[in-house]
Amino acid sequence: MHLTRRLCAPLSHFTRMKSLGLFAALTVLAAHSAALRASDVPAVALSSGGSMPLVGLGTWQVTGDRELEQALDAALEAGYRHIDTATIYNNEHLIGKVLKRWLSEGKVKREDLFISTKLPVYAMRAADVPDLLNQSLSRLQLDYVDMYLIHMPFGVNRESYNGVSIVAIGPNDTDPSTDHRAIWDAMVAEKEAGRARALGVSNFNESQIERLVKHSAVPPANLQVELHLFHQQKPLVEFCKKNSITVTAFSPIGSPGSKWLIKLSGKELPDLLNVPEVLEIAKKHRKTAAQVLLRHILQKGIAVIPKSSTPARVRQNIDILDFSLDDEDVASLDSLDKGIDGKLFIMKNIGGSVNHPEYPWTKLQNEATS
Ligand SMILES: NC(=O)c1ccc[n+]([C@@H]2O[C@H](COP(=O)([O-])OP(=O)(O)OC[C@H]3O[C@@H](n4cnc5c(N)ncnc54)[C@H](OP(=O)(O)O)[C@@H]3O)[C@@H](O)[C@H]2O)c1
């Protein structure tokens, strides 16, 4: 009885989102046991078919064998089925190893998993798409991914990547020939061949997405984009909603492990986990600041993919389905949005990206080059 009540409040929010037409066919199933089951996690329908769990595990900056294994085991045990990776995270092979163990032991079925990976910035050419996706599938030991995303809208020369870090790509290695429509057509061919169940883009702006929507009979089903308390992306989310594109928030708790990278952009990383309003709301609901930050996004029908390699935090980050932020909480958190000024990742350190014709954040171009 108590456990059923646990999900009542969130369910009303998701139902309301559905009636608003925010994302269709959102499903929340009732909890039956104390341990969260994968089916307890709400999912959102994708325009190209199937659905995506709204809570996933981020894996950027997790490259240690043991570290990743521990995090992924904790996640799968806690009910996560959505795992986000990318070619440039250099961990697909480790994820593949853990998934293979879970699949071969019969602890999880392939059809219950939702694995997303990304076409890297050094392969932004139509001819590179089949090769790069095949490499990802081979490392992940899978026949298909559930979501294949174009990681960045800009491109660099393939030979400029040292196989370790995209931050090391020199400022003169940009490849201005990037043709989104041609790359997208190659992605659609992969979907038709069954190697990717759904397709999406990441770090694209509205006009870049619109170009693909107008171009293809298979428009992007998902946008993965930086989205958190200080950068809530309200206009972009509204645009996606109108175009039946689901949104996934990356860095949903403000990427506290990325101080080193933000410094490269000449910025300081704000500490979202210690914002007074967040702490106050957390105290009121007896939840942590991270859980409030995640719940604020989730309640809008946006997927969250927090990264943690600390098992207790992995569990904490999915334990956000048994409470609901009220209108006052939401209004307070909504008001903390700083718009473009709250953006953390300018990505100017990727092969001269700011000078690329497809650099997406024109408002930041001057700031990024200064
Ligand atoms: N498409 C893109 O361009 C792009 C860009 C960035 C990220 N992403 C994806 O989005 C995922 C998430 O973004 P992110 O890794 O930048 O940042 P994030 O998830 O906002 O933050 C991760 C950091 O928060 C800490 N943390 C996690 N849970 C916590 C908790 N409950 N309490 C306190 N600290 C906690 C983690 O530390 P511990 O690990 O030590 O627990 C880690 O340092 C990535 O991993 C990646 O999959 C995509």
The ligand as an ORCA input file, in Angstrom:
! r2SCAN-3c Opt
* xyz 0 1
  N      26.444     14.800    -25.487
  C      27.396     15.463    -24.893
  O      28.116     16.292    -25.483
  C      27.628     15.244    -23.422
  C      28.413     16.137    -22.688
  C      28.575     15.901    -21.310
  C      27.963     14.804    -20.727
  N      27.220     13.924    -21.471
  C      26.575     12.719    -20.870
  O      25.834     13.124    -19.720
  C      26.322     12.426    -18.579
  C      26.160     13.267    -17.323
  O      26.845     14.494    -17.430
  P      28.188     14.822    -16.610
  O      28.944     13.584    -16.371
  O      28.851     15.943    -17.335
  O      27.672     15.469    -15.255
  P      26.651     15.152    -14.086
  O      25.995     13.862    -14.276
  O      25.834     16.376    -13.933
  O      27.638     15.085    -12.850
  C      28.525     14.012    -12.636
  C      29.359     14.335    -11.397
  O      28.484     14.466    -10.261
  C      28.914     13.614     -9.206
  N      27.687     13.047     -8.641
  C      26.861     12.151     -9.233
  N      25.809     11.887     -8.438
  C      25.975     12.618     -7.322
  C      25.227     12.753     -6.120
  N      24.084     12.088     -5.939
  N      25.692     13.599     -5.165
  C      26.835     14.301     -5.367
  N      27.594     14.209     -6.473
  C      27.173     13.373     -7.439
  C      29.769     12.548     -9.866
  O      30.748     12.121     -8.969
  P      31.099     10.561     -8.692
  O      31.190      9.880    -10.019
  O      32.392     10.654     -7.983
  O      29.998     10.010     -7.835
  C      30.390     13.311    -11.032
  O      31.535     14.014    -10.609
  C      27.762     12.108    -18.966
  O      28.354     11.160    -18.125
  C      27.581     11.684    -20.394
  O      27.072     10.371    -20.469
  C      27.022     14.139    -22.817
*
